[in-house]
Amino acid sequence: MPFTIAIIGRPNVGKSTLFNRLVGQKIALVDDEPGVTRDRREGKARLGDLEFTVIDTAGLDEGAKGSLTARMQEQTEAAIGLADALMFVVDARAGLTPNDRAFADFARRANKPVVLVANKSEGRHGEVGAMESYALGLGDPVQISAEHGEGMSDLYDALAALMPVPADEGEAFDDDDVILSDEELAQRPIRVAIVGRPNAGKSTLINHLLGEERLLTSPEAGTTRDSISVEITWQGREFRVFDTAGLRRRSRIEEKLEKLSVADALRAIRFAEVVVMMMDAQNRFEEQDLRIADLIEREGRAIVLAVNKWDLMERKGSLISALRTDVDHWLPQVRGAPVVAVSGLMGEGIDRLMTAIEEAYAVWNKRVPTATLNRWFEQAVDANPPPSVSGRRLKLNYITQAKARPPSFILFCSRADAVPQSYLRYLVNSMREAFDLPGTPIRIMLREKANPFAHKRKRPS
């Protein structure tokens, strides 16, 4: 297991900025408002030749038992328990506060190595505040500016002294640059994003999958802000599941922080392979649900529909049979998409949901042999020929699959700009039935076949 370091400190001292600096990406949300981070977030960090796991945590703060603030601190305490060492961050510009002193005692009681980091140390004011941090009794402060990247060499020296094994020499290997075979790809975790409107029960569902209160939940909408990823193993298959902030209509998003949260959720959709769209069983297929599903289809992700809070519904048997009809009616662009009734709180339907995710992933990766594809294509065109446009017949030559993930096809024809969208929808629906491609987005790109006589001039009459 890699060496793990938890970044702790009071709110708004720059923990998430430092986290982003170490992982090399702007993953954690950053804002001037205190308390942006609520759940703990893990990432693979690199500093020079040092490689380790870093955990961003909620700011240490006091709160009444059972309150959201208290549960945020419980998440921070859990991160401290998982870590091999701590980075205690203070704001050098603001100087020491009573909270800094109280939580320095908390860090000492953790009985783990602590690196004191004086962030925002750039300039004369930062230098003075860094000197104050000696009073915490946590050793020499490492003066950095996480935002501007200053002092990283000093931080490297402090962290290198904690590492139990020297880092391997040579250039690090990044497997993202390697093209993997289908067999190797099958061994990688399936990236799953859980999305939906606020308070649909996304975090509750993931907590049940994990078997622990890993993510903060609350009856109040908007508890989740960052897109938090967790590792889950189900029946020997690994999944990397992303919890996301609730997606509201754009006209209702006013606060800057919510805009950042929504952007983070949209980014999670783009990098996912399967997206589970959760709906509230008592308020399903609302306009925002349809917009989210359309977004997933446009991004080309495999989709699974989860109708949550099913334990609150009456006459469940008759309602389940109607769900399939409702999905195909409201979401024709993903006709046949798997729909599962679940209860994240009670754990109902979890096995069916995970099975649906695996099946949707398999369909999303499916390839159809060219010969088989063109036999179907000839039959589909014979059964329903394309309409004439401006008195001229459209000639459709042949079709081939360009790629999977999602299944994408190239159709060679005589006049690409004249093929009606209604006819392309007919081909997509026919293809779904012929090759068992329910629910997954299907792309058909039109290409005009080169005219071998185009370069020849007409004979004069």
C-alpha positions as CSV (number, residue, x, y, z in Angstrom):
1,M,0.0,0.0,0.0
2,P,1.5,3.4,-0.9
3,F,2.6,5.9,1.7
4,T,-0.4,8.0,2.7
5,I,-0.4,11.6,3.9
6,A,-3.6,13.5,5.1
7,I,-3.7,17.3,4.8
8,I,-5.4,18.7,7.8
9,G,-6.0,22.2,9.3
10,R,-8.8,24.6,10.0
11,P,-11.1,25.8,7.2
12,N,-9.8,28.1,4.4
13,V,-6.0,27.7,4.9
14,G,-5.4,26.3,1.4
15,K,-5.6,22.6,1.9
16,S,-7.4,21.9,-1.3
17,T,-5.1,24.2,-3.2
18,L,-2.1,22.2,-1.9
19,F,-3.9,18.9,-2.8
20,N,-4.4,20.1,-6.4
21,R,-0.8,21.1,-6.6
22,L,0.4,17.7,-5.4
23,V,-1.8,15.7,-7.7
24,G,-1.1,17.9,-10.6
25,Q,-4.7,18.6,-11.5
26,K,-7.5,20.9,-10.3
27,I,-9.6,18.2,-8.8
28,A,-10.7,19.6,-5.5
29,L,-13.0,22.6,-5.5
30,V,-11.3,25.8,-4.3
31,D,-13.1,29.0,-3.2
32,D,-12.6,31.8,-0.8
33,E,-15.7,30.6,1.2
34,P,-14.7,28.5,4.2
35,G,-15.9,24.9,4.4
36,V,-16.0,24.1,0.7
37,T,-14.5,20.6,1.2
38,R,-16.9,18.3,3.1
39,D,-16.0,14.7,2.2
40,R,-12.4,13.4,2.2
41,R,-10.8,13.0,-1.2
42,E,-7.9,10.8,-2.2
43,G,-5.4,11.3,-5.0
44,K,-2.1,10.0,-6.4
45,A,0.5,12.7,-5.6
46,R,3.9,13.3,-7.0
47,L,6.6,15.7,-5.7
48,G,9.9,15.3,-7.5
49,D,10.6,11.6,-7.4
50,L,8.3,11.1,-4.4
51,E,5.1,9.3,-5.1
52,F,2.4,8.8,-2.4
53,T,-1.3,9.0,-1.7
54,V,-2.6,12.3,-0.4
55,I,-6.0,12.9,1.3
56,D,-7.8,16.2,1.2
57,T,-10.0,16.7,4.3
58,A,-12.7,19.0,5.6
59,G,-11.4,21.9,7.7
60,L,-11.2,21.0,11.4
61,D,-14.0,22.8,13.2
62,E,-16.2,22.3,16.2
63,G,-19.9,21.4,15.8
64,A,-22.8,20.0,17.8
65,K,-23.0,16.2,17.9
66,G,-24.9,14.9,14.8
67,S,-24.6,18.2,13.0
68,L,-23.2,18.4,9.4
69,T,-20.1,20.1,10.8
70,A,-19.5,17.3,13.4
71,R,-19.9,14.6,10.7
72,M,-17.4,16.5,8.5
73,Q,-14.9,16.3,11.3
74,E,-15.6,12.6,11.7
75,Q,-14.6,12.2,8.0
76,T,-11.4,14.1,8.8
77,E,-10.7,11.9,11.8
78,A,-11.2,8.8,9.6
79,A,-8.7,10.2,7.1
80,I,-6.2,10.7,9.9
81,G,-6.7,7.1,11.0
82,L,-5.8,5.9,7.4
83,A,-2.8,8.1,7.0
84,D,0.8,7.3,7.7
85,A,1.7,11.0,8.3
86,L,0.0,14.4,8.5
87,M,0.5,17.7,6.9
88,F,-0.9,20.3,9.3
89,V,-1.5,23.5,7.3
90,V,-1.8,27.0,8.7
91,D,-2.4,30.3,7.1
92,A,0.8,32.4,7.4
93,R,-1.0,35.6,6.4
94,A,-3.7,35.3,8.9
95,G,-1.3,34.2,11.7
96,L,-2.2,31.7,14.4
97,T,-5.7,31.4,15.7
98,P,-7.1,29.7,18.8
99,N,-8.4,27.0,16.5
100,D,-4.9,26.4,15.1
101,R,-3.6,25.9,18.6
102,A,-6.4,23.5,19.6
103,F,-6.1,21.4,16.5
104,A,-2.3,21.2,16.8
105,D,-3.0,19.4,20.1
106,F,-5.4,17.2,18.2
107,A,-2.7,16.4,15.6
108,R,-0.2,15.5,18.3
109,R,-2.6,13.1,19.9
110,A,-2.9,11.2,16.6
111,N,0.6,9.9,17.4
112,K,1.8,10.2,13.7
113,P,4.6,12.2,12.1
114,V,3.5,15.7,11.4
115,V,4.8,18.2,8.8
116,L,3.9,21.8,9.7
117,V,3.1,23.7,6.5
118,A,2.8,27.5,6.6
119,N,0.8,28.2,3.5
120,K,0.4,31.6,1.8
121,S,4.0,32.5,3.0
122,E,4.8,34.7,0.0
123,G,5.6,38.3,0.9
124,R,6.6,40.0,4.1
125,H,3.3,39.4,5.9
126,G,3.6,35.7,5.2
127,E,7.1,35.6,6.6
128,V,5.9,37.0,9.9
129,G,3.0,34.6,10.2
130,A,5.2,31.6,9.4
131,M,7.5,32.6,12.3
132,E,4.5,32.6,14.6
133,S,3.7,29.0,13.8
134,Y,6.8,27.9,15.8
135,A,4.6,28.4,18.8
136,L,2.5,25.3,17.9
137,G,5.4,23.0,18.9
138,L,5.2,20.9,15.7
139,G,8.8,21.6,14.6
140,D,10.1,23.9,11.9
141,P,7.4,25.2,9.6
142,V,7.8,24.6,5.8
143,Q,7.0,27.9,4.2
144,I,5.1,27.5,0.9
145,S,2.6,29.1,-1.4
146,A,0.4,26.3,-2.8
147,E,-1.2,28.7,-5.2
148,H,2.0,29.9,-6.8
149,G,4.1,26.7,-6.3
150,E,6.7,28.4,-4.1
151,G,8.6,26.4,-1.4
152,M,7.9,23.0,-3.0
153,S,11.6,22.0,-2.7
154,D,11.5,22.5,1.0
155,L,8.3,20.5,1.3
156,Y,10.0,17.8,-0.7
157,D,12.8,17.6,1.8
158,A,10.4,17.4,4.7
159,L,8.3,14.6,3.1
160,A,11.3,12.7,1.9
161,A,12.5,12.3,5.5
162,L,9.2,10.6,6.4
163,M,9.2,8.1,3.5
164,P,10.1,4.6,4.8
165,V,11.5,3.5,1.5
166,P,13.4,5.7,-1.0
167,A,11.6,6.4,-4.2
168,D,12.7,4.3,-7.2
169,E,15.1,6.1,-9.5
170,G,14.2,6.7,-13.1
171,E,11.3,8.3,-14.8
172,A,7.8,7.3,-13.5
173,F,5.6,5.2,-15.7
174,D,2.2,6.4,-16.6
175,D,-0.1,3.7,-17.8
176,D,-2.5,6.3,-19.3
177,D,-0.1,6.6,-22.2
178,V,-0.3,2.9,-23.0
179,I,-2.8,1.3,-25.4
180,L,-4.2,-1.7,-23.6
181,S,-5.7,-4.9,-25.1
182,D,-9.3,-5.8,-24.6
183,E,-8.2,-8.4,-22.0
184,E,-6.1,-5.9,-20.1
185,L,-8.9,-3.3,-20.3
186,A,-11.4,-5.9,-18.7
187,Q,-9.2,-6.0,-15.6
188,R,-9.3,-2.2,-15.0
189,P,-11.9,-0.8,-12.7
190,I,-15.1,0.4,-14.4
191,R,-15.5,4.2,-13.9
192,V,-19.0,4.9,-12.7
193,A,-20.5,8.3,-12.1
194,I,-23.6,8.6,-9.9
195,V,-25.6,11.7,-11.0
196,G,-29.0,13.2,-10.5
197,R,-31.0,16.0,-9.0
198,P,-30.1,17.3,-5.5
199,N,-31.2,15.0,-2.7
200,A,-31.9,12.0,-4.9
201,G,-29.9,9.7,-2.5
202,K,-26.6,9.4,-4.4
203,S,-24.3,9.5,-1.4
204,T,-26.6,7.2,0.6
205,L,-26.5,4.6,-2.2
206,I,-22.6,4.7,-2.3
207,N,-22.4,4.4,1.5
208,H,-24.5,1.2,1.3
209,L,-22.2,-0.2,-1.4
210,L,-19.2,0.5,0.8
211,G,-20.8,-0.8,4.0
212,E,-19.7,2.4,5.9
213,E,-20.6,6.0,6.2
214,R,-17.8,7.1,3.9
215,L,-19.8,10.1,2.3
216,L,-21.7,12.7,4.1
217,T,-25.5,12.5,3.8
218,S,-28.2,14.9,5.0
219,P,-31.9,15.6,4.3
220,E,-30.7,19.0,3.2
221,A,-30.1,19.2,-0.5
222,G,-26.7,20.1,-1.7
223,T,-24.6,18.3,0.9
224,T,-22.2,16.9,-1.7
225,R,-20.0,19.5,-3.4
226,D,-16.9,17.8,-4.7
227,S,-17.0,14.7,-7.0
228,I,-15.6,12.1,-4.6
229,S,-14.3,8.8,-6.0
230,V,-14.3,5.6,-4.0
231,E,-13.0,2.0,-4.9
232,I,-15.6,-0.8,-4.7
233,T,-15.2,-4.5,-5.3
234,W,-18.4,-6.4,-6.2
235,Q,-18.3,-10.1,-7.0
236,G,-14.6,-9.9,-7.9
237,R,-15.1,-6.9,-10.3
238,E,-13.5,-3.6,-9.4
239,F,-15.4,-0.3,-9.8
240,R,-14.3,3.3,-9.3
241,V,-17.5,5.1,-8.3
242,F,-17.8,8.9,-8.3
243,D,-20.3,10.7,-6.1
244,T,-21.4,14.0,-7.6
245,A,-23.2,17.2,-6.6
246,G,-26.9,17.4,-7.5
247,L,-27.6,19.0,-10.9
248,R,-30.3,21.7,-10.9
249,R,-31.6,23.8,-13.7
250,R,-29.1,26.4,-14.8
251,S,-31.5,29.2,-14.1
252,R,-31.6,28.2,-10.4
253,I,-27.8,28.1,-10.0
254,E,-26.8,31.5,-8.5
255,E,-23.9,30.9,-6.1
256,K,-20.4,30.6,-7.5
257,L,-19.7,27.6,-5.3
258,E,-22.7,25.7,-6.7
259,K,-21.5,26.5,-10.3
260,L,-18.1,25.0,-9.4
261,S,-19.8,21.9,-8.0
262,V,-21.9,21.4,-11.1
263,A,-18.8,21.8,-13.3
264,D,-17.1,19.1,-11.3
265,A,-20.1,16.8,-11.7
266,L,-20.1,17.4,-15.5
267,R,-16.4,16.6,-15.6
268,A,-17.1,13.3,-13.7
269,I,-19.7,12.4,-16.4
270,R,-17.2,13.1,-19.2
271,F,-14.5,10.9,-17.6
272,A,-16.9,8.1,-16.6
273,E,-17.6,5.0,-18.6
274,V,-21.0,4.2,-17.1
275,V,-23.3,6.9,-15.7
276,V,-26.0,5.9,-13.2
277,M,-28.8,8.5,-13.3
278,M,-30.7,8.5,-10.1
279,M,-34.3,9.6,-9.9
280,D,-36.6,10.0,-6.9
281,A,-39.3,7.3,-7.1
282,Q,-41.9,9.8,-5.9
283,N,-40.9,12.5,-8.4
284,R,-39.5,10.7,-11.4
285,F,-39.1,11.8,-15.0
286,E,-39.1,15.5,-14.1
287,E,-37.8,18.0,-16.7
288,Q,-34.3,18.1,-15.1
289,D,-34.1,14.3,-15.1
290,L,-34.7,14.3,-18.9
291,R,-32.1,17.0,-19.4
292,I,-29.5,15.0,-17.4
293,A,-30.2,11.9,-19.4
294,D,-29.9,13.8,-22.7
295,L,-26.5,15.2,-21.5
296,I,-25.3,11.7,-20.7
297,E,-26.3,10.5,-24.2
298,R,-24.6,13.5,-25.9
299,E,-21.4,12.7,-24.0
300,G,-21.6,9.1,-25.3
301,R,-21.6,7.4,-21.9
302,A,-23.3,4.1,-21.1
303,I,-26.4,4.9,-19.0
304,V,-28.2,3.0,-16.2
305,L,-31.4,4.5,-14.7
306,A,-31.8,3.9,-10.9
307,V,-35.2,4.8,-9.4
308,N,-34.3,5.4,-5.7
309,K,-36.4,5.5,-2.5
310,W,-38.5,2.6,-3.9
311,D,-39.2,1.4,-0.3
312,L,-41.5,4.4,0.0
313,M,-43.7,3.3,-2.9
314,E,-46.9,1.3,-2.6
315,R,-48.2,-1.3,-5.2
316,K,-44.5,-1.9,-6.2
317,G,-45.3,-4.9,-8.5
318,S,-47.5,-3.0,-10.9
319,L,-45.2,0.1,-10.8
320,I,-42.1,-1.8,-11.8
321,S,-43.8,-3.2,-14.9
322,A,-44.7,0.4,-15.9
323,L,-41.2,1.7,-15.4
324,R,-39.9,0.1,-18.6
325,T,-42.7,1.7,-20.7
326,D,-42.1,5.1,-19.0
327,V,-38.4,5.0,-19.8
328,D,-38.9,4.3,-23.5
329,H,-41.5,7.0,-23.7
330,W,-39.6,9.8,-22.0
331,L,-36.1,8.8,-23.1
332,P,-36.4,7.5,-26.7
333,Q,-32.7,8.5,-27.4
334,V,-31.6,5.7,-25.0
335,R,-34.4,3.2,-25.8
336,G,-33.9,0.0,-23.9
337,A,-31.6,1.5,-21.2
338,P,-31.6,-0.7,-18.1
339,V,-33.8,0.7,-15.3
340,V,-33.5,-0.6,-11.7
341,A,-35.7,0.1,-8.7
342,V,-33.5,0.6,-5.6
343,S,-33.4,1.8,-2.1
344,G,-30.1,3.2,-1.1
345,L,-31.1,3.5,2.5
346,M,-32.5,-0.1,2.8
347,G,-30.1,-1.7,0.3
348,E,-32.9,-3.0,-1.9
349,G,-32.0,-3.7,-5.6
350,I,-28.2,-3.1,-5.1
351,D,-27.2,-6.5,-6.7
352,R,-29.5,-5.8,-9.7
353,L,-28.0,-2.3,-10.1
354,M,-24.4,-3.6,-10.1
355,T,-25.4,-6.3,-12.6
356,A,-27.0,-3.6,-14.8
357,I,-23.8,-1.5,-14.7
358,E,-21.7,-4.5,-15.9
359,E,-24.1,-5.3,-18.7
360,A,-24.3,-1.6,-19.8
361,Y,-20.5,-1.5,-19.8
362,A,-20.3,-4.6,-22.0
363,V,-22.8,-3.2,-24.5
364,W,-20.9,0.1,-24.6
365,N,-17.7,-1.8,-25.6
366,K,-19.4,-4.0,-28.1
367,R,-18.1,-4.5,-31.7
368,V,-20.0,-5.9,-34.7
369,P,-18.1,-7.6,-37.5
370,T,-18.3,-5.7,-40.8
371,A,-19.7,-8.7,-42.8
372,T,-22.5,-9.2,-40.2
373,L,-23.2,-5.4,-40.1
374,N,-23.6,-5.1,-43.8
375,R,-25.9,-8.1,-44.1
376,W,-28.2,-6.4,-41.6
377,F,-27.7,-3.1,-43.4
378,E,-28.9,-4.5,-46.8
379,Q,-32.0,-6.0,-45.1
380,A,-32.8,-2.7,-43.3
381,V,-32.5,-0.7,-46.5
382,D,-34.6,-3.2,-48.5
383,A,-37.3,-3.2,-45.8
384,N,-37.4,0.6,-45.7
385,P,-35.5,2.4,-48.5
386,P,-34.4,6.0,-47.9
387,P,-36.7,8.7,-49.2
388,S,-35.9,10.6,-52.4
389,V,-34.7,14.2,-51.8
390,S,-35.5,16.9,-54.5
391,G,-36.5,14.1,-56.9
392,R,-33.1,12.3,-56.6
393,R,-32.7,8.9,-55.0
394,L,-30.3,8.6,-52.1
395,K,-27.8,5.8,-52.6
396,L,-26.5,4.1,-49.3
397,N,-23.4,2.0,-50.1
398,Y,-22.2,0.2,-47.0
399,I,-21.5,0.7,-43.3
400,T,-18.6,-0.2,-41.0
401,Q,-17.9,0.2,-37.3
402,A,-15.3,2.8,-36.6
403,K,-14.9,2.3,-32.9
404,A,-16.6,1.2,-29.7
405,R,-17.1,3.1,-26.4
406,P,-19.8,4.1,-27.5
407,P,-20.5,2.0,-30.7
408,S,-19.8,4.4,-33.6
409,F,-20.4,3.6,-37.3
410,I,-19.5,5.2,-40.6
411,L,-22.1,5.1,-43.3
412,F,-20.9,5.7,-46.9
413,C,-23.5,7.2,-49.2
414,S,-24.0,9.4,-52.2
415,R,-25.2,12.7,-50.6
416,A,-24.4,12.9,-46.9
417,D,-26.1,16.3,-46.3
418,A,-29.4,15.0,-47.8
419,V,-29.9,11.9,-45.5
420,P,-32.9,12.8,-43.2
421,Q,-32.4,12.5,-39.4
422,S,-35.6,10.5,-39.2
423,Y,-34.0,7.8,-41.4
424,L,-30.9,7.7,-39.2
425,R,-33.1,7.2,-36.2
426,Y,-34.7,4.3,-38.0
427,L,-31.3,2.7,-38.6
428,V,-30.3,3.2,-35.0
429,N,-33.4,1.6,-33.6
430,S,-33.1,-1.3,-36.1
431,M,-29.5,-1.7,-35.1
432,R,-30.4,-1.8,-31.4
433,E,-32.7,-4.8,-32.0
434,A,-30.5,-6.6,-34.4
435,F,-27.3,-6.5,-32.4
436,D,-28.7,-6.3,-28.8
437,L,-27.5,-2.8,-28.1
438,P,-30.1,-1.5,-25.6
439,G,-29.7,1.9,-24.1
440,T,-26.2,2.7,-25.1
441,P,-25.6,5.8,-27.3
442,I,-25.1,4.9,-31.0
443,R,-23.3,7.2,-33.4
444,I,-23.7,7.1,-37.2
445,M,-21.4,9.4,-39.2
446,L,-22.0,10.0,-42.9
447,R,-19.3,9.9,-45.5
448,E,-19.7,10.5,-49.2
449,K,-18.1,7.8,-51.3
450,A,-15.6,9.3,-53.7
451,N,-16.9,9.6,-57.3
452,P,-14.3,8.0,-59.6
453,F,-15.6,10.1,-62.6
454,A,-15.6,13.4,-60.8
455,H,-12.3,14.5,-62.4
456,K,-13.4,13.9,-65.9
457,R,-15.0,16.7,-67.9
458,K,-18.2,16.3,-69.7
459,R,-18.0,16.0,-73.5
460,P,-19.1,19.1,-75.3
461,S,-22.5,18.7,-77.0
